[in-house]
Amino acid sequence: MTNDHLILISGKSATGKSASLMHMNDPEGIIYLNCENGKKLPFKTKFKEFTITDTQQVYQAFLEAEKMPKVHTIIVDTLTYLMDFYESTKVLTAPPKLTMQAWGNYAQFMKVLMSVYVAKSTKNVVFLAHTSDVYNEGDLVNETIVKVKGSLMNQGIESFFTNVISTKKMPLSVIDNVNSMYTVTPEEEAQGFKYVFQTRLTKDTVNERIRAPMGMWAANETFIDNNLQNVIDRLHEYYK
């Protein structure tokens, strides 16, 4: 089973990941799983918010969402902190002789989440994640990736997703595209920069892990407003 409405929004800190949730339709139908120690969103919301205090609660949230017909979207914020939390509470606390097994369970937690709970979900599923610059010794290049530990690092978190979009804070002067999902407000014009989603690779970002199904985004849609609703609408249109 696969979930056609699965998205990974990844980016550096303070590039607009959380802000991209601000204009979601029907916010009462969104389950928001806060994995960042209860950190507040930067705007008022009517999401069904839950602070994750045990990693198993994420599994339970997906099961409960299937019983709630009015829920249309599940957001996990962030996948990075969720995996860090798993490491802190279940790997680093394991007895030394069980450390290797604990790291195996760490990878298995992510694999079960994606292959069972996310794959079976009938909801839109969105993961937010922080990226880091990591040196790839094999290819002798710096890569921008969602950094995790253990065997998942070699596999790459992005490999679980068909849709990986990057958040960027960019000067308006370097964005050269025109499309219906890219608008510049007077405030952004005055500031000279804009928070955007990047949907396609460019020559300057070839070592990032942005990806999408073929034909989902046109060349002139490389940069769009950081509005998650636009991305979900395009996914439904593409897979309809």
C-alpha positions in Angstrom: 0.0 0.0 0.0 1.1 3.6 -0.7 -0.1 7.0 0.4 -0.3 9.2 -2.7 -0.7 12.3 -0.5 2.6 12.1 1.4 4.9 15.1 1.6 8.3 15.8 3.2 8.9 19.5 3.8 12.6 20.0 4.7 14.8 22.9 5.3 17.2 24.8 7.5 16.0 26.4 10.7 14.0 29.7 10.3 13.2 29.1 6.6 9.5 29.0 6.9 8.6 25.3 7.5 6.1 26.0 10.3 4.8 29.2 8.7 3.9 27.2 5.6 1.0 25.6 7.6 -0.7 28.9 8.2 -3.1 29.0 5.3 -4.4 25.4 5.4 -8.0 24.8 4.5 -10.4 23.5 7.2 -7.8 23.6 10.1 -10.2 21.9 12.5 -9.6 18.7 10.3 -5.8 18.7 10.9 -4.1 16.6 13.5 -0.8 18.3 14.5 1.7 16.1 16.2 4.2 18.4 18.1 7.5 16.5 18.5 9.5 19.6 19.5 8.8 19.6 23.3 5.6 21.5 22.9 7.1 24.4 21.0 4.3 26.7 19.8 3.5 27.4 16.2 4.2 31.0 15.1 0.5 31.7 14.5 -2.9 31.0 16.0 -4.5 27.8 14.8 -7.5 25.6 15.2 -5.5 22.4 14.6 -6.1 19.4 16.8 -2.7 19.7 18.6 -1.0 16.9 20.5 2.4 17.1 22.2 4.3 13.8 21.7 5.8 12.6 25.0 6.4 9.0 23.8 7.3 7.9 20.3 4.6 5.2 20.3 2.0 7.9 20.5 2.7 8.7 16.8 1.6 5.2 15.8 -1.5 5.6 18.0 -2.3 9.0 16.4 -2.4 7.5 12.9 -4.8 4.7 14.1 -7.1 7.2 15.9 -7.1 9.5 12.8 -8.7 6.7 10.7 -11.6 6.7 13.1 -12.2 10.4 12.5 -13.9 11.1 9.2 -13.5 14.9 9.6 -9.8 14.6 9.9 -8.1 15.1 6.5 -4.5 15.8 7.3 -1.8 14.6 9.8 1.3 16.8 10.3 4.4 15.5 12.1 6.6 18.5 13.3 9.4 17.6 13.1 10.6 14.2 11.9 14.1 15.2 13.0 13.1 15.9 16.6 11.0 12.7 16.7 14.0 10.6 15.8 16.2 12.5 18.2 13.6 11.9 20.9 13.6 8.2 20.1 17.4 8.1 20.4 17.3 10.0 23.8 14.6 7.9 25.4 15.1 4.4 23.9 18.7 4.1 22.6 20.9 6.1 25.0 19.0 4.7 28.0 19.5 1.1 26.9 22.0 -1.1 28.8 25.4 -1.3 27.1 24.9 -4.9 26.0 21.7 -4.0 24.3 22.9 -0.8 22.5 23.2 -2.5 19.1 19.7 -3.9 19.4 18.4 -0.5 20.4 19.9 1.1 17.3 18.2 -1.6 15.2 14.9 -0.7 16.9 15.5 2.9 16.1 15.7 2.2 12.4 12.8 -0.2 12.6 10.6 2.4 14.3 10.9 4.6 11.2 10.4 1.8 8.8 7.3 0.5 10.5 5.9 4.1 10.8 6.3 4.6 7.0 5.5 1.1 5.7 2.5 0.4 8.0 0.9 3.4 9.5 1.6 6.1 6.9 1.1 3.7 3.9 -2.3 2.6 5.2 -3.4 6.1 6.1 -6.3 7.6 4.1 -5.3 11.1 5.1 -2.9 13.7 3.7 0.4 13.1 5.6 3.0 15.8 6.0 6.3 15.5 7.7 8.4 18.6 8.5 12.2 18.1 9.0 15.4 20.0 9.6 18.3 19.7 7.1 22.0 19.7 7.7 25.0 20.1 5.5 27.0 16.8 5.5 30.2 16.0 3.7 29.9 12.9 1.4 33.3 11.3 1.4 32.4 9.0 -1.5 31.4 11.7 -3.9 33.7 14.4 -2.3 30.8 16.9 -2.0 28.7 18.6 0.6 25.1 17.4 0.6 22.1 19.0 2.3 20.1 16.2 3.8 17.7 15.3 6.7 20.3 14.0 9.1 19.5 10.9 11.2 21.6 8.2 12.9 22.5 4.6 12.2 21.5 2.7 9.2 18.9 5.2 8.3 21.6 7.7 7.5 22.9 5.4 4.8 19.5 4.7 3.4 18.5 8.4 3.6 15.2 9.6 5.1 14.3 11.1 1.8 14.1 7.7 0.2 10.8 7.1 2.0 9.2 10.0 0.1 8.3 10.7 -3.5 7.6 14.3 -2.7 10.4 16.3 -1.0 10.1 20.0 -1.0 12.7 22.4 0.4 12.0 25.6 2.3 14.2 28.6 1.5 14.7 32.2 2.5 15.8 33.9 -0.8 16.5 37.4 -2.1 13.8 38.4 -4.6 16.6 39.3 -7.1 17.6 35.7 -7.6 14.1 34.3 -8.2 13.4 34.3 -11.9 10.0 32.6 -12.4 6.4 33.6 -13.0 3.6 31.3 -11.9 0.2 31.4 -10.3 1.5 30.1 -7.0 4.2 32.8 -6.7 3.2 36.1 -5.3 5.2 39.0 -3.8 3.6 41.1 -1.1 4.4 44.7 -0.6 6.1 43.8 2.7 8.3 41.2 0.9 9.1 43.8 -1.8 10.2 46.2 0.9 12.3 43.6 2.7 13.9 42.3 -0.5 13.5 38.6 0.4 10.8 35.9 0.4 10.2 32.6 2.1 9.5 30.0 -0.6 9.1 26.4 -1.4 11.6 24.9 -3.9 10.0 22.1 -5.8 12.7 21.2 -8.4 16.5 20.9 -8.4 18.6 23.7 -9.9 22.3 23.8 -10.7 22.9 25.5 -7.4 21.1 22.9 -5.4 22.1 19.7 -7.2 23.4 18.2 -4.0 20.0 18.5 -2.2 17.4 15.8 -2.1 14.4 17.7 -3.6 12.2 15.4 -5.6 8.8 15.0 -7.1 6.9 12.7 -9.5 7.7 13.5 -13.1 5.5 16.3 -14.5 4.1 17.4 -11.2 5.9 20.8 -11.3 6.6 22.9 -14.4 10.0 24.5 -14.9 8.5 27.9 -14.0 7.2 26.5 -10.7 10.6 25.8 -9.3 9.9 28.4 -6.6 6.4 28.9 -5.2 4.8 30.5 -2.1 5.5 28.5 1.0 1.9 27.6 1.3 1.4 23.9 2.1 -2.2 24.0 0.9 -1.1 24.7 -2.7 1.1 21.6 -2.6 -1.6 19.4 -1.3 -4.0 20.7 -3.9 -1.4 19.9 -6.6 -0.9 16.4 -5.3 -4.7 15.7 -5.4 -4.8 17.1 -8.9 -1.8 15.0 -10.0 -3.0 11.7 -8.6 -6.7 12.1 -9.3 
